[in-house]
Every structure is written in structure tokens, then in C-alpha cells.
Amino acid sequence: MKNRAAATAAITLTALLALAGCAGTTTGGPGNMPGMGSSASPAADVNNADMQFTMMMIPHHEQAVEMADMILGKDGIDERVITMAEQIKAAQGPEIELMESWLADWGTPMGDMDAMDHGGMMSDTDMQALEDATGAQASRVFLEQMIVHHEGAIDMAQTEVDNGQNADVIALAEAIIASQTTEMTTMEDILATL
């Protein structure tokens, strides 16, 4: 009887803690992105993995947007590549703003991101190759580079899912894995037909 009462108390306590944890998170909002549309900061339970992921993903996304801008500024680009570049900008621009707001809420300065290892980041030489490419070659270079870029982002996001603590940051990482995996498949399909 004592064990049953203890088990019931433990289950009740677990349920209350789970509900309290849910109440502290901010999810939903425009574009179904975690934390968007809320003035509240993400739940206070932020660990080092959450901060590292956020600080590293901002410049990673910024480079993807820069690459998209480059390809959108060129003539003779495959329409499917243009659509993909626009899609990447539309998704990653708001995610950058969201992550920057988290860092501000956490009181965490961006620091020197150039000194950090970012999986899938393009080198200056890679970026110059994309800048110099034209027409169908530019479409191919963009897709090849963006696939590698997405692979790096997915690896970083998976590390956050495995090691992070903040529910909003983990939800964003899961969204990045899902969306960028789908985009990679689309880009590989396009690349095979160029």
C-alpha cells in the first residue's frame, strides 16, 4: 500500500512538473516557428549547447541568405534554383531574427563567430566561385554548395537536439532538420537534371 501511494505521488509530481515546463515555453506564432509572436523570452532553462547552437547557427544562416542573394542577382538561373533560393531566404531570415532575440534575452553577446568551427560553411574561395559563376554553372555551384551548407546545419541542429535543454531552441533545431532535409532532396533532384 505504501508503494502504491508513493508511486501515485511520484506520477502526480511528474505530471505537475511536465505541465509547469510546458507553461514556461513559447511556441507557435507566425510561420509556426517556436517563440515567434511572443514578447516573452524562451524558458529560462538554457544550457551551453543551446547557446552554442544559437550563436553558431546565426552566421551559418546569414551565409545561406548571402548565397541566396548572390544567385538571385544573376541572369540565366534555372527557375527551380530561383525558387529554392527564395525559399531559403524566406525561412532563414526570420530564424536569424528569432535567434538574435534569444541571445538578447539571455544577455549573451554574439562574440567572434569567425573563430568558431561551423559545419558546412563556405570559404572565401567558395563564395568567390559562386560570385564568379554564371548561368547554368552558377545554378550548379549554388546547389552543390548549399547541399554541403545544409548538411552542416543539420549536423549542428542534431547536436542541439541531442544535448540542448531549452524547449524552444530544440524545437527550432528539429524544424531546421526537417526543412533542410527536404530542401536537400529537392536540390539533389534539381542538380541531377541540370
N, C-alpha and C positions, 0 to 999 in steps of 0.2 A: 504494500500500500504506500509505503514511504517512497519507493522508487517511482511509482506512478505519479505521485504528487510532484516529485522533483522533475520528472520528465515533462509533465504538464506545465510547470513553471518555466522550465527551460524553453519549451516551444513558444509559450506566450512571450517571454522576454525576446526571443529571436524574432518573432513577428513584429513586436514593437520596435526593435532596433531597425529592422528592414523598412518599416513604414517611416521611421524618423529619417533614415537615409534617403528615402525617396522624396521626402518633403524638402530636403536640402538641395536637391538638384534642379537645374533649369534646363528643360529640354523642349523641343518643338520650336515654333515660330516660323518666320519666313523661310521658305525653301527647306523646311524640315531639318534645319541644321541645329545641333544642340546649342542651347544658350542664346540663340538669336531671338531678338524681340523682347528681351528681358533686361531690365536695368540691374537686376541682381547679379552679383558675381557668381561664378561656379562655386559649388560646395567647397568649404574651406579645406577639405581633405586632399591636399596637393602634395605629392611626393616628388623626389628628384627626377624620376622617369617622366612624370607629367611635364615638369619644367623643361627638361632636355628636349623632349619631343616637340613642345611648342616653340622653343627657341630655334630648333633646327628646321622645323617644317616651314616657318615663315620665309626665310631666304630661299628655301627649296621651291616653295610655291611662287615666290617672286621671280625666280629664274624661269619657271614654266610660263608665267604670264609674259615675261620678256621674249621668250622664244615664240610664243603665240603672236605677239605684236609684230615680231620680225616677219613671220610668214604671212600675216595678214597685210603687211605693207608691200608685198611683192605682186607682180603681174604673172599670169600664166600658171597659177597654182591650181591643182586639182580641187574641184568644188567640195569633195568629201573631206579634204585636208583643211579647207577653209572652215567647214562646219565643225570639225574636230577642234581646231584652234579656238574658235568662238566658244565652244562648249567648255573647254579648259579654262578660258578666261572667266566665263560666267560662274563657274564653280569655285575656282581657286581665289578669285578676288575677294568675295565675301568671307571665305575661310581665313584669309590673311587678316582681315579686319577683326574677325571674331577672336583669333589667337592673340592679336595685339591687345585687344581689350582685356583678355585674361591676364596677360603679363602685367598690364597696368593695374588691374585689380589685385594681383598678387604682390605688387610692388617689386617686380623682378625686371631689372634693366635688360635690354637686348644683349649688350656686350658685343664682343668682336666675333661675329659669326664666320668671318673668313678663316679664322684659326681652327674652326671645328671641322670634323670629318662628316661630310654629308653624302650619303649614298646616292649614286646616280647623278650627282651634279656634273654639269658640263664644264670643261676647262675653258680658258680664254681662247685657246686654239679651236675648240669645238664650236664655240659661239661665233668665232670669226668665219669658220667654214659654213655655218648656217647663213650668216650675213652675206657672204660672197656668192652663195649658190643661187641659181636662177631656174625658173620654170619647173619642169618635171624633176630635175635634180634637187631643187630646193624642197619639193614635196617629199622626196625620198629621204633626204638628210633630216628634215624635221621629224618624220615618222620614226626613223631609226633612233634618233637622239631622244625623242620623247618616250619611246618604249623603255629605254635604259633609265631615263629620268623617273618614270612611273615605277619601275622595278625597285629603285632606291626608296621612293616614297612608301611603297607597300612594305618593304623591309622595316623602315623606321616605324610605320604605323603598327606593324605586328609586334615590334618590341614594346610599344606603348600598351597594346592590348595585354601582352604577357606580364608587364611589370608596372603598369600605371596604377593609380589609385583613384583619381578623380573621375567620377562617372561621366561628366560632360566631355572630358578630354578623351576618355576611352571610346565614347560614342562617336566622336569626330574621327578618331583613328579607324574605327570599324567602317564608317561611311567612306573614308578615303580608300580603304582596301577594296570595298565593294565597287565603288565607282571607277577607280583607276584600273582594276582588273578587267572590268567590262570595256573600258576605253582601250586598254592594251589589245584585247581581242579584236576590236574594231580596227585599230591601227595596223595590226598584223595582216588582217584581211585586205585592207586598202593597199598596203605595201606589196602584197603578193600580186596585185593586179596592175601596178604601175609599170 
